[in-house]
Structure formats: C-alpha cells, structure tokens
Amino acid sequence: MEQYKLSNILRNVLENIGIPESYYSIGKYKEGATCIEKVGKVYVVYNAERAERYERIECKNEQDACVEAIRRIAKDNKDFEILEEEFYEAKARKVLKEVLTKEGVPRHKYCLEGYAEDAVCIEKGSNGYFVYVVKEDEENELIKHPNIAKAFIDVISRLIRNDIKEQKVIYDFISELKK
C-alpha cells in the first residue's frame, strides 16, 4: 500500500478519535468503507460497496481528498467540524516539527502536546491554546492564544531568539502549512 503524508495524518487522527478502521481505507479498496487512493496525479475518494466505487470524486491534492473523506465519515456537521479541526491541528503539529528539526532545534526543547520540564509547551484548553515554559525556580509565563496558528508562532518566538531567523522560521512554517 502506498503511503501518503497527509493521509497518514488523517489515519492517526481517526485512530485517536476512535473511528474504527472498517470505516475507511487509505491507499486501496476496502468493502463498506470510505476510501482514498492516488490514481495518477489525482486523489480519488469513493465509497466502496459490492465491489464497486460509488460517489467517486477526484481531488487535485491530498488535503482536499482528506477533507472529503472526513466529510463522508462524519455523522453530522458538528462531527465534521471537530474531525476537520483535529486533522488541521495534527497537520500543523507535523509541519512545525519538520520546520524546527530543519532549523536544528533539539526535540527536547519543546513539547507540542502537553507538559514537559525545561521546554516550551503547548496545551489545548476548552477555549484556546496555552503556551508556557516550565523551568525550576523561575516564573512561568503562560499565554493564552485563540487559535493554534498564533500559539505555534509563539512557540517559534520562544525557541528562536534571533529576530531575522525567527521571521524565516515563521515564514517557512506558514509556507509549508499552505501546501
């Protein structure tokens, strides 16, 4: 089975939320499932039933295919919004990790999913995202952000102390996120 970058992020999100694997397939036909396959230069999303591919849609890129699959898997609009938000957040985390690794920021300097000692941390709250640094015997600055993009920019700012380099890393993060 061919492995796709965003499709793997989608798979992880669906697993974490508890969507059974029988509901979807990535890379091949699976009876009774919503499927995503790359066919030539396009991604095809369809419902598989009785050895046929129904409601087949061609998407120009993998992200659109993932969102279409989420739409089909979701029970209703609210469920769709939750799954879509989880997908985009997971994508943003993956992109930020790649950008920080490319810039040589050691992995132990940050935690993008909760608490860690001596690291820049981000946590999702009920009405925003919290960024903070936990250091022994120091005042811990906690800042609340309304969305994950602003929180990630705060993480970058705390990790990269050179203004010019910080701007480059933020630009790289936003550019990669748009792909």
C-alpha positions as CSV (number, residue, x, y, z in Angstrom):
1,M,0.0,0.0,0.0
2,E,1.3,3.4,-1.0
3,Q,1.9,5.7,2.0
4,Y,0.8,9.3,1.7
5,K,1.9,12.1,4.1
6,L,-1.5,13.8,4.8
7,S,-3.4,10.6,4.6
8,N,-1.2,9.1,7.4
9,I,-2.0,12.2,9.5
10,L,-5.7,11.6,8.8
11,R,-5.3,7.9,9.7
12,N,-3.7,8.9,13.1
13,V,-6.5,11.4,13.8
14,L,-9.2,8.9,13.1
15,E,-7.5,6.3,15.2
16,N,-7.0,8.8,18.1
17,I,-10.7,9.8,18.0
18,G,-11.8,6.1,17.9
19,I,-13.2,5.8,14.4
20,P,-13.0,2.1,13.5
21,E,-10.6,1.1,10.7
22,S,-13.6,-0.6,9.0
23,Y,-15.0,2.9,8.2
24,Y,-12.1,4.0,5.9
25,S,-9.2,2.8,3.8
26,I,-6.2,4.7,2.6
27,G,-4.4,3.5,-0.5
28,K,-6.7,0.7,-1.5
29,Y,-10.3,-0.5,-1.9
30,K,-12.0,-1.8,1.2
31,E,-15.5,-3.1,1.1
32,G,-18.0,-1.0,3.1
33,A,-15.5,1.9,3.6
34,T,-14.8,5.4,2.5
35,C,-11.5,5.1,0.5
36,I,-8.7,7.4,-0.7
37,E,-6.5,6.3,-3.5
38,K,-3.9,8.1,-5.5
39,V,-4.6,7.5,-9.2
40,G,-2.0,9.1,-11.4
41,K,-1.8,12.8,-10.4
42,V,-5.1,12.9,-8.6
43,Y,-6.5,11.6,-5.3
44,V,-9.8,9.7,-5.6
45,V,-12.3,9.5,-2.8
46,Y,-15.2,7.0,-3.0
47,N,-17.5,4.7,-1.1
48,A,-16.8,1.1,-1.6
49,E,-19.7,-1.3,-1.8
50,R,-20.4,-4.6,-3.6
51,A,-17.0,-4.4,-5.4
52,E,-17.9,-1.0,-6.9
53,R,-16.7,2.6,-6.3
54,Y,-19.7,4.8,-5.7
55,E,-19.8,8.6,-5.3
56,R,-16.3,8.9,-6.8
57,I,-14.7,12.3,-6.5
58,E,-11.3,13.3,-7.9
59,C,-9.3,15.8,-5.9
60,K,-6.4,17.7,-7.2
61,N,-4.5,17.4,-4.0
62,E,-4.2,15.1,-1.0
63,Q,-5.5,17.6,1.5
64,D,-8.8,18.1,-0.4
65,A,-9.1,14.3,-0.5
66,C,-8.6,14.0,3.2
67,V,-11.3,16.7,3.9
68,E,-13.7,14.9,1.5
69,A,-13.1,11.6,3.4
70,I,-13.7,13.4,6.7
71,R,-17.0,14.8,5.3
72,R,-18.1,11.3,4.4
73,I,-17.0,9.7,7.7
74,A,-18.6,12.4,9.9
75,K,-22.0,11.7,11.3
76,D,-23.2,15.3,11.0
77,N,-21.9,18.9,10.5
78,K,-20.7,19.2,14.1
79,D,-18.8,15.9,13.9
80,F,-17.3,17.1,10.6
81,E,-16.1,20.4,12.1
82,I,-14.4,18.5,15.0
83,L,-12.7,16.0,12.8
84,E,-11.6,18.7,10.3
85,E,-10.2,20.8,13.1
86,E,-8.3,17.8,14.5
87,F,-6.9,17.0,11.1
88,Y,-5.6,20.5,10.5
89,E,-4.2,20.7,14.0
90,A,-2.3,17.4,13.5
91,K,-1.1,18.7,10.1
92,A,0.2,21.9,11.8
93,R,2.0,20.0,14.5
94,K,3.7,17.8,11.9
95,V,4.7,20.8,9.8
96,L,6.0,22.7,12.9
97,K,8.1,19.7,14.0
98,E,9.6,19.4,10.5
99,V,10.4,23.1,10.3
100,L,12.0,23.1,13.8
101,T,14.0,20.0,13.0
102,K,15.2,21.6,9.8
103,E,16.4,24.6,11.8
104,G,18.3,22.4,14.2
105,V,16.1,23.0,17.3
106,P,16.5,20.0,19.6
107,R,13.3,17.9,20.2
108,H,13.7,18.1,24.0
109,K,13.4,22.0,23.8
110,Y,9.6,21.8,23.0
111,C,6.5,19.7,23.6
112,L,3.6,20.3,21.2
113,E,1.1,18.1,23.1
114,G,1.2,19.0,26.8
115,Y,3.6,19.3,29.7
116,A,7.4,18.8,29.7
117,E,10.1,20.0,32.0
118,D,12.5,22.7,30.7
119,A,10.7,23.0,27.4
120,V,8.3,25.3,25.6
121,C,5.0,23.6,25.9
122,I,1.6,24.0,24.2
123,E,-1.7,22.7,25.6
124,K,-5.2,22.8,24.1
125,G,-7.8,24.2,26.5
126,S,-11.5,24.4,26.2
127,N,-11.4,27.9,24.7
128,G,-7.9,28.4,23.3
129,Y,-4.3,27.2,23.4
130,F,-1.8,27.8,26.2
131,V,1.9,28.3,25.6
132,Y,4.3,28.2,28.5
133,V,7.8,27.3,29.6
134,V,8.3,25.2,32.7
135,K,11.6,25.9,34.5
136,E,12.6,25.1,38.0
137,D,12.8,28.2,40.3
138,E,11.6,30.6,37.6
139,E,8.4,32.5,36.9
140,N,6.5,30.5,34.2
141,E,4.9,32.8,31.6
142,L,1.6,31.3,30.4
143,I,0.0,33.0,27.4
144,K,-3.4,32.0,26.0
145,H,-4.0,32.2,22.2
146,P,-7.4,32.0,20.5
147,N,-6.1,29.6,17.7
148,I,-3.4,27.1,17.1
149,A,-1.6,29.2,14.4
150,K,-0.9,32.1,16.9
151,A,0.1,29.5,19.6
152,F,2.6,27.9,17.2
153,I,4.1,31.3,16.3
154,D,4.5,32.0,20.0
155,V,6.3,28.6,20.3
156,I,8.6,29.6,17.4
157,S,9.3,33.0,19.0
158,R,10.3,31.4,22.3
159,L,12.6,28.9,20.7
160,I,14.3,31.1,18.1
161,R,15.7,34.2,19.8
162,N,17.2,35.9,16.7
163,D,14.6,38.2,15.0
164,I,15.7,37.6,11.5
165,K,15.9,33.8,11.9
166,E,12.6,33.8,13.8
167,Q,10.9,35.6,10.8
168,K,12.4,33.0,8.4
169,V,11.2,30.1,10.5
170,I,7.7,31.6,10.8
171,Y,7.7,32.1,7.0
172,D,8.8,28.5,6.4
173,F,6.1,27.2,8.8
174,I,3.4,29.2,7.1
175,S,4.6,28.2,3.6
176,E,4.7,24.5,4.5
177,L,1.3,24.7,6.1
178,K,-0.2,26.1,2.9
179,K,0.9,23.1,0.9
